[in-house]
């Protein structure tokens, strides 16, 4: 708890970088840039400069929540026919051909900073640059993910040299340095977005991809821009919940909350089979509409008013069978993402989700830049009939979904999570435990969780339960027709959530970090 500012992220060094910025007078946006740039260095398996970002920014002066879309568009040469003519039935999940969308995160940092930054961009990037240049101790998570992905990382020379120096998996506590990335961060600090999307960095990225038979041209980077918009929202038991609009799946969380509002959840137990079953069944119904409609809204008419209406939610709620699980076939999704939440001394707040998609993204480091590129574009479909089909200049279906909650006009909760398919499920568990059961934010994050649906590379449609939910709950859910799979007590599969509660009466901020990650909540 603290009174002047709070930050929470999935890596302790990143949280402390954000706290330092708050302590010297930076805004929530300044701190969020510091956190996410640092995460790209010390947590590189989850995020980085080569990925995308979605922001919600609360401006206390204007009394408004802004949505900033920092997701990249597909490059001009990325067409379905181009892939199909070379024998592909799907976009590769790794390597240069998986990099069909430009990274949007850096531009979003610059756009957010221009509107809401108080310090210089160089100040915000200073800690990340120092860790990249001077080294940082490898965490247990990074070492573990590197070992699991070693074969993929070793397929491309610059990637192997970056993350497995001398061909070895770095041990926990070993110092790792990224000199190329430090130079790239320096150029962004000096030149802003031009330091990344134009000039020597853009040329090196484009050349590296071209040499690997990729599809980029220099203009694909130069033309990219983030876009500002309004969030989507709904109400739940007197509170207003905000999410990022499409191409984010954030509306799915709001749909689930609308469905749940038709039931008296407070009569259930937070770890009971009935509670888990209800939330999973509501999620399945919302996922069906997500998979039907979600893509770049510039390319598809998404009936958001209907999807978020209370009348539609009541119709969906009536379809839930409290005795039997509903059979479905969800799409596989990536899970490796980061969530950062910040509240500053003036009441400004940020919830930002930043991602490479799969762990270590495309596994393609672009030349000497040190930039690990995302593989988010591999989620595009080559099927001409699919709503999320590949088209030049298009933003893909995105799992990233930052969240905020208000009571009246007062900010109440800043929250979010990583976890692909699990993001709307974990956000819903957190929100219902906080609202319906009155739990504090740390307990709401710590309570046992689950994941329904497939992870990328995993064809199972199982309901994965952390074993702390207990054998009796697992058995009951199995008898109801769920394909139950038990996972570890504090599993990465269940995502890494973060939250900050704002108590206006006391003037106190309460931050929470997820023990499933390697982060902390830190305030002053």
NUZARO-384123 format. One record per residue (C-alpha): residue number from 1; residue in one letter; x, y, z. Coordinates in steps of 0.05 Angstrom, whole numbers, always signed. Layout:
N
{rec NUM; a; {X; Y; Z}}
...
END
This chain:
524
{rec 1; x; {+0; +0; +0}}
{rec 2; x; {+22; +71; -14}}
{rec 3; x; {-5; +142; -22}}
{rec 4; x; {+34; +175; -78}}
{rec 5; x; {+41; +124; -133}}
{rec 6; x; {+39; +50; -149}}
{rec 7; x; {+63; +3; -203}}
{rec 8; x; {+55; -72; -214}}
{rec 9; x; {+87; -115; -268}}
{rec 10; x; {+109; -187; -277}}
{rec 11; x; {+183; -174; -265}}
{rec 12; x; {+212; -140; -203}}
{rec 13; x; {+266; -100; -240}}
{rec 14; x; {+213; -71; -286}}
{rec 15; x; {+168; -52; -228}}
{rec 16; x; {+225; -17; -194}}
{rec 17; x; {+243; +20; -258}}
{rec 18; x; {+171; +46; -261}}
{rec 19; x; {+172; +65; -187}}
{rec 20; x; {+236; +105; -197}}
{rec 21; x; {+202; +146; -251}}
{rec 22; x; {+142; +160; -206}}
{rec 23; x; {+187; +182; -150}}
{rec 24; x; {+222; +235; -193}}
{rec 25; x; {+156; +264; -217}}
{rec 26; x; {+138; +222; -277}}
{rec 27; x; {+67; +209; -298}}
{rec 28; x; {+34; +141; -301}}
{rec 29; x; {+50; +140; -376}}
{rec 30; x; {+124; +156; -362}}
{rec 31; x; {+126; +99; -312}}
{rec 32; x; {+90; +51; -359}}
{rec 33; x; {+141; +65; -414}}
{rec 34; x; {+198; +53; -364}}
{rec 35; x; {+166; -13; -342}}
{rec 36; x; {+152; -40; -411}}
{rec 37; x; {+218; -19; -442}}
{rec 38; x; {+252; -54; -383}}
{rec 39; x; {+209; -115; -390}}
{rec 40; x; {+233; -121; -462}}
{rec 41; x; {+304; -128; -435}}
{rec 42; x; {+296; -169; -371}}
{rec 43; x; {+234; -208; -391}}
{rec 44; x; {+249; -219; -466}}
{rec 45; x; {+212; -284; -473}}
{rec 46; x; {+147; -247; -459}}
{rec 47; x; {+153; -179; -491}}
{rec 48; x; {+198; -129; -526}}
{rec 49; x; {+207; -71; -575}}
{rec 50; x; {+189; -118; -632}}
{rec 51; x; {+118; -130; -606}}
{rec 52; x; {+51; -95; -598}}
{rec 53; x; {+16; -57; -542}}
{rec 54; x; {-54; -38; -522}}
{rec 55; x; {-65; +19; -472}}
{rec 56; x; {-120; +46; -429}}
{rec 57; x; {-101; +114; -401}}
{rec 58; x; {-142; +151; -348}}
{rec 59; x; {-133; +226; -352}}
{rec 60; x; {-157; +255; -285}}
{rec 61; x; {-156; +327; -313}}
{rec 62; x; {-202; +311; -370}}
{rec 63; x; {-240; +257; -332}}
{rec 64; x; {-235; +210; -391}}
{rec 65; x; {-208; +141; -407}}
{rec 66; x; {-169; +139; -472}}
{rec 67; x; {-155; +76; -513}}
{rec 68; x; {-89; +74; -551}}
{rec 69; x; {-80; +19; -603}}
{rec 70; x; {-7; +2; -611}}
{rec 71; x; {-16; -60; -654}}
{rec 72; x; {+19; -66; -721}}
{rec 73; x; {-11; -76; -789}}
{rec 74; x; {+7; -129; -840}}
{rec 75; x; {+60; -109; -890}}
{rec 76; x; {+41; -91; -962}}
{rec 77; x; {+69; -155; -993}}
{rec 78; x; {+34; -201; -943}}
{rec 79; x; {-23; -231; -983}}
{rec 80; x; {-59; -297; -980}}
{rec 81; x; {-41; -313; -1052}}
{rec 82; x; {+33; -300; -1038}}
{rec 83; x; {+34; -352; -983}}
{rec 84; x; {-10; -402; -1019}}
{rec 85; x; {+31; -397; -1083}}
{rec 86; x; {+92; -422; -1045}}
{rec 87; x; {+55; -481; -1016}}
{rec 88; x; {+33; -454; -948}}
{rec 89; x; {-35; -471; -920}}
{rec 90; x; {-22; -429; -858}}
{rec 91; x; {+26; -373; -840}}
{rec 92; x; {+88; -403; -806}}
{rec 93; x; {+88; -394; -731}}
{rec 94; x; {+162; -379; -726}}
{rec 95; x; {+217; -347; -768}}
{rec 96; x; {+217; -287; -815}}
{rec 97; x; {+152; -307; -851}}
{rec 98; x; {+115; -305; -785}}
{rec 99; x; {+134; -231; -781}}
{rec 100; x; {+79; -205; -826}}
{rec 101; x; {+58; -147; -781}}
{rec 102; x; {+103; -89; -761}}
{rec 103; x; {+115; -78; -687}}
{rec 104; x; {+72; -24; -657}}
{rec 105; x; {+96; -20; -585}}
{rec 106; x; {+150; +33; -594}}
{rec 107; x; {+105; +80; -633}}
{rec 108; x; {+53; +72; -578}}
{rec 109; x; {+105; +92; -526}}
{rec 110; x; {+120; +155; -565}}
{rec 111; x; {+46; +171; -578}}
{rec 112; x; {+28; +163; -505}}
{rec 113; x; {+89; +203; -483}}
{rec 114; x; {+72; +260; -529}}
{rec 115; x; {+3; +267; -498}}
{rec 116; x; {+15; +249; -425}}
{rec 117; x; {+90; +247; -410}}
{rec 118; x; {+121; +294; -359}}
{rec 119; x; {+193; +272; -364}}
{rec 120; x; {+236; +263; -426}}
{rec 121; x; {+232; +199; -466}}
{rec 122; x; {+306; +190; -450}}
{rec 123; x; {+289; +190; -376}}
{rec 124; x; {+235; +137; -387}}
{rec 125; x; {+282; +92; -426}}
{rec 126; x; {+344; +102; -383}}
{rec 127; x; {+337; +40; -339}}
{rec 128; x; {+321; -7; -397}}
{rec 129; x; {+381; +19; -436}}
{rec 130; x; {+426; +10; -376}}
{rec 131; x; {+404; -63; -366}}
{rec 132; x; {+413; -78; -440}}
{rec 133; x; {+483; -45; -442}}
{rec 134; x; {+511; -66; -374}}
{rec 135; x; {+474; -131; -362}}
{rec 136; x; {+420; -159; -317}}
{rec 137; x; {+413; -225; -278}}
{rec 138; x; {+373; -278; -316}}
{rec 139; x; {+310; -299; -279}}
{rec 140; x; {+287; -370; -267}}
{rec 141; x; {+230; -359; -316}}
{rec 142; x; {+274; -335; -373}}
{rec 143; x; {+322; -393; -362}}
{rec 144; x; {+265; -443; -362}}
{rec 145; x; {+232; -414; -425}}
{rec 146; x; {+299; -411; -460}}
{rec 147; x; {+310; -485; -446}}
{rec 148; x; {+241; -502; -471}}
{rec 149; x; {+251; -461; -535}}
{rec 150; x; {+325; -475; -547}}
{rec 151; x; {+315; -511; -613}}
{rec 152; x; {+273; -455; -642}}
{rec 153; x; {+320; -401; -617}}
{rec 154; x; {+380; -437; -645}}
{rec 155; x; {+353; -439; -715}}
{rec 156; x; {+372; -366; -729}}
{rec 157; x; {+443; -342; -716}}
{rec 158; x; {+429; -272; -687}}
{rec 159; x; {+374; -300; -642}}
{rec 160; x; {+419; -356; -616}}
{rec 161; x; {+476; -308; -603}}
{rec 162; x; {+430; -260; -566}}
{rec 163; x; {+394; -308; -520}}
{rec 164; x; {+442; -367; -516}}
{rec 165; x; {+513; -338; -516}}
{rec 166; x; {+565; -390; -536}}
{rec 167; x; {+507; -437; -551}}
{rec 168; x; {+489; -446; -478}}
{rec 169; x; {+423; -435; -441}}
{rec 170; x; {+437; -379; -391}}
{rec 171; x; {+434; -401; -319}}
{rec 172; x; {+393; -367; -265}}
{rec 173; x; {+432; -306; -241}}
{rec 174; x; {+479; -304; -301}}
{rec 175; x; {+489; -234; -329}}
{rec 176; x; {+463; -224; -399}}
{rec 177; x; {+477; -163; -442}}
{rec 178; x; {+443; -139; -506}}
{rec 179; x; {+489; -85; -536}}
{rec 180; x; {+450; -81; -601}}
{rec 181; x; {+385; -70; -565}}
{rec 182; x; {+418; -17; -521}}
{rec 183; x; {+438; +22; -584}}
{rec 184; x; {+367; +16; -611}}
{rec 185; x; {+338; +42; -545}}
{rec 186; x; {+388; +99; -547}}
{rec 187; x; {+365; +120; -616}}
{rec 188; x; {+292; +119; -594}}
{rec 189; x; {+311; +161; -533}}
{rec 190; x; {+344; +212; -578}}
{rec 191; x; {+297; +213; -638}}
{rec 192; x; {+231; +185; -614}}
{rec 193; x; {+193; +141; -663}}
{rec 194; x; {+240; +161; -720}}
{rec 195; x; {+295; +125; -683}}
{rec 196; x; {+259; +60; -695}}
{rec 197; x; {+213; +67; -755}}
{rec 198; x; {+260; +107; -798}}
{rec 199; x; {+335; +111; -809}}
{rec 200; x; {+387; +59; -791}}
{rec 201; x; {+345; +14; -746}}
{rec 202; x; {+288; +10; -796}}
{rec 203; x; {+338; -4; -852}}
{rec 204; x; {+373; -59; -812}}
{rec 205; x; {+307; -93; -794}}
{rec 206; x; {+282; -90; -865}}
{rec 207; x; {+348; -116; -894}}
{rec 208; x; {+351; -173; -843}}
{rec 209; x; {+281; -196; -861}}
{rec 210; x; {+294; -190; -936}}
{rec 211; x; {+358; -232; -930}}
{rec 212; x; {+316; -285; -896}}
{rec 213; x; {+264; -283; -953}}
{rec 214; x; {+214; -243; -913}}
{rec 215; x; {+164; -194; -941}}
{rec 216; x; {+179; -126; -911}}
{rec 217; x; {+197; -60; -944}}
{rec 218; x; {+223; +2; -910}}
{rec 219; x; {+156; +38; -922}}
{rec 220; x; {+119; -13; -880}}
{rec 221; x; {+154; +13; -818}}
{rec 222; x; {+155; +86; -837}}
{rec 223; x; {+80; +88; -850}}
{rec 224; x; {+59; +56; -784}}
{rec 225; x; {+22; +98; -733}}
{rec 226; x; {-16; +82; -669}}
{rec 227; x; {-88; +104; -664}}
{rec 228; x; {-127; +136; -608}}
{rec 229; x; {-199; +118; -594}}
{rec 230; x; {-252; +108; -541}}
{rec 231; x; {-257; +46; -498}}
{rec 232; x; {-316; -1; -497}}
{rec 233; x; {-353; -8; -432}}
{rec 234; x; {-409; -39; -392}}
{rec 235; x; {-437; -36; -322}}
{rec 236; x; {-435; -91; -269}}
{rec 237; x; {-470; -84; -202}}
{rec 238; x; {-461; -9; -199}}
{rec 239; x; {-391; -5; -228}}
{rec 240; x; {-369; +15; -298}}
{rec 241; x; {-318; -30; -332}}
{rec 242; x; {-275; -7; -390}}
{rec 243; x; {-236; -47; -441}}
{rec 244; x; {-198; -33; -505}}
{rec 245; x; {-242; -38; -567}}
{rec 246; x; {-229; -86; -625}}
{rec 247; x; {-182; -110; -653}}
{rec 248; x; {-174; -127; -579}}
{rec 249; x; {-216; -183; -549}}
{rec 250; x; {-231; -138; -489}}
{rec 251; x; {-305; -137; -503}}
{rec 252; x; {-307; -211; -488}}
{rec 253; x; {-293; -197; -414}}
{rec 254; x; {-350; -146; -415}}
{rec 255; x; {-397; -196; -448}}
{rec 256; x; {-380; -248; -395}}
{rec 257; x; {-393; -198; -339}}
{rec 258; x; {-461; -180; -371}}
{rec 259; x; {-479; -254; -372}}
{rec 260; x; {-458; -264; -300}}
{rec 261; x; {-499; -205; -276}}
{rec 262; x; {-560; -249; -287}}
{rec 263; x; {-538; -294; -230}}
{rec 264; x; {-527; -283; -155}}
{rec 265; x; {-454; -303; -154}}
{rec 266; x; {-445; -281; -82}}
{rec 267; x; {-485; -343; -61}}
{rec 268; x; {-430; -387; -89}}
{rec 269; x; {-361; -403; -61}}
{rec 270; x; {-301; -373; -98}}
{rec 271; x; {-269; -442; -108}}
{rec 272; x; {-332; -483; -117}}
{rec 273; x; {-349; -526; -178}}
{rec 274; x; {-412; -484; -189}}
{rec 275; x; {-372; -419; -192}}
{rec 276; x; {-319; -446; -240}}
{rec 277; x; {-372; -480; -283}}
{rec 278; x; {-414; -416; -288}}
{rec 279; x; {-354; -373; -308}}
{rec 280; x; {-329; -424; -358}}
{rec 281; x; {-398; -432; -390}}
{rec 282; x; {-407; -357; -396}}
{rec 283; x; {-337; -353; -427}}
{rec 284; x; {-355; -405; -480}}
{rec 285; x; {-416; -365; -501}}
{rec 286; x; {-376; -301; -508}}
{rec 287; x; {-319; -337; -544}}
{rec 288; x; {-367; -360; -598}}
{rec 289; x; {-384; -287; -616}}
{rec 290; x; {-311; -267; -610}}
{rec 291; x; {-290; -320; -660}}
{rec 292; x; {-347; -300; -706}}
{rec 293; x; {-331; -226; -709}}
{rec 294; x; {-264; -205; -681}}
{rec 295; x; {-213; -176; -729}}
{rec 296; x; {-192; -106; -751}}
{rec 297; x; {-258; -66; -748}}
{rec 298; x; {-236; -27; -810}}
{rec 299; x; {-247; -93; -848}}
{rec 300; x; {-309; -119; -814}}
{rec 301; x; {-373; -91; -784}}
{rec 302; x; {-372; -114; -711}}
{rec 303; x; {-442; -106; -679}}
{rec 304; x; {-413; -80; -613}}
{rec 305; x; {-478; -48; -588}}
{rec 306; x; {-515; -114; -595}}
{rec 307; x; {-458; -156; -566}}
{rec 308; x; {-454; -112; -504}}
{rec 309; x; {-529; -103; -493}}
{rec 310; x; {-560; -129; -429}}
{rec 311; x; {-617; -160; -469}}
{rec 312; x; {-568; -202; -509}}
{rec 313; x; {-532; -222; -445}}
{rec 314; x; {-597; -247; -415}}
{rec 315; x; {-610; -290; -476}}
{rec 316; x; {-541; -320; -471}}
{rec 317; x; {-548; -331; -396}}
{rec 318; x; {-612; -371; -408}}
{rec 319; x; {-571; -420; -449}}
{rec 320; x; {-527; -441; -390}}
{rec 321; x; {-540; -510; -363}}
{rec 322; x; {-520; -515; -290}}
{rec 323; x; {-514; -590; -295}}
{rec 324; x; {-476; -601; -360}}
{rec 325; x; {-417; -570; -396}}
{rec 326; x; {-428; -541; -465}}
{rec 327; x; {-386; -571; -521}}
{rec 328; x; {-346; -520; -560}}
{rec 329; x; {-285; -514; -605}}
{rec 330; x; {-245; -452; -587}}
{rec 331; x; {-188; -425; -628}}
{rec 332; x; {-116; -437; -603}}
{rec 333; x; {-81; -375; -578}}
{rec 334; x; {-14; -351; -554}}
{rec 335; x; {-3; -337; -482}}
{rec 336; x; {+63; -300; -473}}
{rec 337; x; {+48; -228; -457}}
{rec 338; x; {+58; -177; -401}}
{rec 339; x; {+10; -134; -361}}
{rec 340; x; {+31; -69; -328}}
{rec 341; x; {-14; -25; -284}}
{rec 342; x; {+6; +44; -257}}
{rec 343; x; {-27; +99; -217}}
{rec 344; x; {+10; +165; -206}}
{rec 345; x; {+5; +219; -153}}
{rec 346; x; {-46; +260; -192}}
{rec 347; x; {-93; +202; -202}}
{rec 348; x; {-71; +187; -273}}
{rec 349; x; {-71; +113; -289}}
{rec 350; x; {-49; +64; -342}}
{rec 351; x; {-66; -8; -357}}
{rec 352; x; {-23; -34; -414}}
{rec 353; x; {-15; -103; -444}}
{rec 354; x; {+47; -113; -487}}
{rec 355; x; {+64; -177; -524}}
{rec 356; x; {+107; -216; -574}}
{rec 357; x; {+51; -269; -581}}
{rec 358; x; {+87; -336; -571}}
{rec 359; x; {+145; -341; -522}}
{rec 360; x; {+204; -306; -556}}
{rec 361; x; {+155; -286; -611}}
{rec 362; x; {+180; -304; -681}}
{rec 363; x; {+248; -325; -653}}
{rec 364; x; {+277; -278; -705}}
{rec 365; x; {+325; -223; -680}}
{rec 366; x; {+331; -171; -736}}
{rec 367; x; {+405; -165; -752}}
{rec 368; x; {+447; -123; -704}}
{rec 369; x; {+388; -83; -676}}
{rec 370; x; {+376; -133; -619}}
{rec 371; x; {+301; -128; -635}}
{rec 372; x; {+264; -194; -628}}
{rec 373; x; {+204; -190; -674}}
{rec 374; x; {+134; -214; -657}}
{rec 375; x; {+97; -269; -693}}
{rec 376; x; {+28; -240; -681}}
{rec 377; x; {+14; -241; -756}}
{rec 378; x; {+16; -317; -755}}
{rec 379; x; {-54; -314; -725}}
{rec 380; x; {-82; -288; -791}}
{rec 381; x; {-119; -341; -832}}
{rec 382; x; {-105; -357; -905}}
{rec 383; x; {-178; -379; -913}}
{rec 384; x; {-215; -329; -957}}
{rec 385; x; {-278; -338; -916}}
{rec 386; x; {-247; -327; -847}}
{rec 387; x; {-264; -261; -813}}
{rec 388; x; {-190; -254; -792}}
{rec 389; x; {-162; -270; -861}}
{rec 390; x; {-96; -239; -881}}
{rec 391; x; {-100; -174; -920}}
{rec 392; x; {-47; -121; -931}}
{rec 393; x; {-50; -63; -881}}
{rec 394; x; {-94; -102; -833}}
{rec 395; x; {-90; -110; -757}}
{rec 396; x; {-100; -181; -732}}
{rec 397; x; {-147; -208; -679}}
{rec 398; x; {-111; -192; -614}}
{rec 399; x; {-117; -224; -545}}
{rec 400; x; {-88; -163; -509}}
{rec 401; x; {-140; -130; -464}}
{rec 402; x; {-123; -78; -411}}
{rec 403; x; {-177; -61; -361}}
{rec 404; x; {-203; -7; -314}}
{rec 405; x; {-262; -3; -266}}
{rec 406; x; {-298; +59; -239}}
{rec 407; x; {-349; +73; -184}}
{rec 408; x; {-386; +133; -211}}
{rec 409; x; {-332; +180; -235}}
{rec 410; x; {-280; +153; -188}}
{rec 411; x; {-226; +105; -211}}
{rec 412; x; {-234; +41; -171}}
{rec 413; x; {-189; -13; -201}}
{rec 414; x; {-135; -16; -254}}
{rec 415; x; {-125; -88; -276}}
{rec 416; x; {-105; -138; -330}}
{rec 417; x; {-68; -202; -343}}
{rec 418; x; {-28; -240; -394}}
{rec 419; x; {-50; -308; -418}}
{rec 420; x; {-81; -309; -488}}
{rec 421; x; {-147; -348; -483}}
{rec 422; x; {-142; -340; -408}}
{rec 423; x; {-142; -263; -408}}
{rec 424; x; {-218; -253; -407}}
{rec 425; x; {-226; -312; -359}}
{rec 426; x; {-174; -287; -309}}
{rec 427; x; {-199; -215; -313}}
{rec 428; x; {-270; -241; -299}}
{rec 429; x; {-247; -283; -240}}
{rec 430; x; {-209; -223; -212}}
{rec 431; x; {-268; -176; -221}}
{rec 432; x; {-321; -223; -192}}
{rec 433; x; {-278; -241; -133}}
{rec 434; x; {-267; -167; -120}}
{rec 435; x; {-339; -145; -130}}
{rec 436; x; {-383; -204; -112}}
{rec 437; x; {-341; -235; -57}}
{rec 438; x; {-309; -171; -31}}
{rec 439; x; {-239; -198; -34}}
{rec 440; x; {-178; -152; -32}}
{rec 441; x; {-140; -147; -97}}
{rec 442; x; {-83; -192; -76}}
{rec 443; x; {-129; -248; -53}}
{rec 444; x; {-169; -241; -117}}
{rec 445; x; {-105; -253; -157}}
{rec 446; x; {-77; -307; -111}}
{rec 447; x; {-140; -350; -109}}
{rec 448; x; {-136; -414; -151}}
{rec 449; x; {-151; -404; -225}}
{rec 450; x; {-166; -444; -287}}
{rec 451; x; {-159; -439; -362}}
{rec 452; x; {-212; -465; -410}}
{rec 453; x; {-191; -475; -482}}
{rec 454; x; {-131; -489; -524}}
{rec 455; x; {-63; -458; -518}}
{rec 456; x; {-21; -449; -581}}
{rec 457; x; {+12; -515; -599}}
{rec 458; x; {-38; -551; -554}}
{rec 459; x; {-97; -583; -588}}
{rec 460; x; {-131; -601; -523}}
{rec 461; x; {-198; -567; -508}}
{rec 462; x; {-190; -583; -435}}
{rec 463; x; {-208; -544; -373}}
{rec 464; x; {-142; -536; -337}}
{rec 465; x; {-149; -528; -262}}
{rec 466; x; {-95; -507; -213}}
{rec 467; x; {-91; -565; -164}}
{rec 468; x; {-106; -518; -106}}
{rec 469; x; {-179; -521; -128}}
{rec 470; x; {-179; -591; -100}}
{rec 471; x; {-196; -661; -121}}
{rec 472; x; {-269; -655; -104}}
{rec 473; x; {-279; -594; -149}}
{rec 474; x; {-241; -628; -206}}
{rec 475; x; {-283; -692; -199}}
{rec 476; x; {-349; -654; -198}}
{rec 477; x; {-330; -613; -260}}
{rec 478; x; {-308; -676; -296}}
{rec 479; x; {-375; -709; -281}}
{rec 480; x; {-410; -647; -310}}
{rec 481; x; {-376; -661; -376}}
{rec 482; x; {-314; -617; -372}}
{rec 483; x; {-249; -647; -399}}
{rec 484; x; {-211; -633; -334}}
{rec 485; x; {-135; -629; -332}}
{rec 486; x; {-99; -613; -267}}
{rec 487; x; {-40; -565; -270}}
{rec 488; x; {+10; -539; -219}}
{rec 489; x; {-11; -496; -160}}
{rec 490; x; {+17; -431; -187}}
{rec 491; x; {+20; -445; -261}}
{rec 492; x; {+43; -398; -317}}
{rec 493; x; {-15; -427; -356}}
{rec 494; x; {-63; -389; -311}}
{rec 495; x; {-31; -323; -331}}
{rec 496; x; {+4; -266; -293}}
{rec 497; x; {-47; -215; -268}}
{rec 498; x; {-35; -147; -238}}
{rec 499; x; {-81; -97; -204}}
{rec 500; x; {-83; -31; -166}}
{rec 501; x; {-142; -11; -123}}
{rec 502; x; {-155; +63; -110}}
{rec 503; x; {-186; +80; -43}}
{rec 504; x; {-208; +153; -51}}
{rec 505; x; {-234; +159; +20}}
{rec 506; x; {-168; +142; +52}}
{rec 507; x; {-123; +166; -5}}
{rec 508; x; {-90; +98; -8}}
{rec 509; x; {-67; +55; -67}}
{rec 510; x; {-65; -20; -58}}
{rec 511; x; {-24; -58; -109}}
{rec 512; x; {-22; -132; -125}}
{rec 513; x; {+25; -175; -165}}
{rec 514; x; {+18; -247; -186}}
{rec 515; x; {+60; -301; -153}}
{rec 516; x; {+55; -340; -218}}
{rec 517; x; {+102; -289; -248}}
{rec 518; x; {+166; -257; -223}}
{rec 519; x; {+140; -188; -208}}
{rec 520; x; {+122; -143; -151}}
{rec 521; x; {+75; -85; -136}}
{rec 522; x; {+115; -25; -111}}
{rec 523; x; {+92; +42; -86}}
{rec 524; x; {+114; +104; -49}}
END
